[in-house]
Amino acid sequence: MKEAPVKSPIRILLVDDSPYFLAAARDFLQLQQNLNVVGVAGEPQGMLTQIRQADPDVILLDVNVGNHNGLELIPGIKEAAPRAKIVILTILEEEPYRAAALQAGADAFVRKTEMSRQLVSVIAELSAAA
């Protein structure tokens, strides 16, 4: 009987303009089994470079990245990494932001306040569906 192949770690890229949040999120995700943070970016130009270099499976994107609206960045992300799943990870809790994120092409929406309870399972579900 053949053993099932071991799935390689899910490759994650973090995009947020807060260096403190980037560090905390990277540390949290690196502690999770089967997750590997392959890059972090604090601004859109760095983000696109990181995406091309790191080939992430999942991109965690804030709604606000510096002076940019993260939702407006989604088409460029989809072009640079068409197979990557995009999770909006934001402090904004209003339902209209969730609807706007999904309409813009995001695959999921998680509030930063719910990160420790929801994010890992959302990433696993998106990766399993890929």
Order of alpha helices (4+ residues) and beta strands (2+ residues): beta-alpha-beta-alpha-beta-beta-beta-alpha-beta-alpha-beta-alpha
